[in-house]
Amino acid sequence: LIEYDMNFAVLIPCRVGLIEDEQGKAWFVMINHNIFRTAMVAMPPDIRKSAQICNHLMKIIGALPAALSTNLPSLDIAQIVIKMPIAENVSRNDAIDSLKLRANDLNLKLVRHHVLTDEYKTPEVSNIKHIEIFQFCDAKVSQKMLQHDISYLAYMPCRIVLVENKQGERWFIMTNMDFFINLGHLPPELNTQVMGMHHKLVEVITAGANGDL
């Protein structure tokens, strides 16, 4: 999927969150990949089969029929993504160090980090050299978002993905939170806090892309 369209890096691997609401009821929460069905229909059959794995996961967690409907609005994956190229004179390690240092300066906690390419070292993926995923969290803002709507768990923690192709071209890719914030109708004070977190994440990938150690 990432080799076909790098923007899909923000959705992979498929994630399922578990949350208990204030009434003590537990919910599984994940991104509804059916909203990208227009892009999926246009994919070659073998890639489309891979893209449907997350849809199978929705059925496994017991998603309601409405979530599996094909009548949902369809989004272009590029609409929800911010993609920033890493400068040619910046090494991968310097880009990562710069990313982490700026996040630390802005009080964004790195809660998870793994190299996805270690999971699938197979010859079938010919054009992708390296994928590394960093997950950051601002616990106070995240808690307030979940108190407003547990659906936001599908996008937590905030992920930044480093993708490098065989030609040595590299990008930082993250979800465009601005897009979902505008859909969420957050209270004014919380909206300001979430936008502040979004701006911090943009600053973090900018620092990483420029090697601002």
Order of alpha helices (4+ residues) and beta strands (2+ residues): beta-beta-alpha-alpha-alpha-beta-alpha-beta-beta-alpha-beta-beta-alpha-alpha
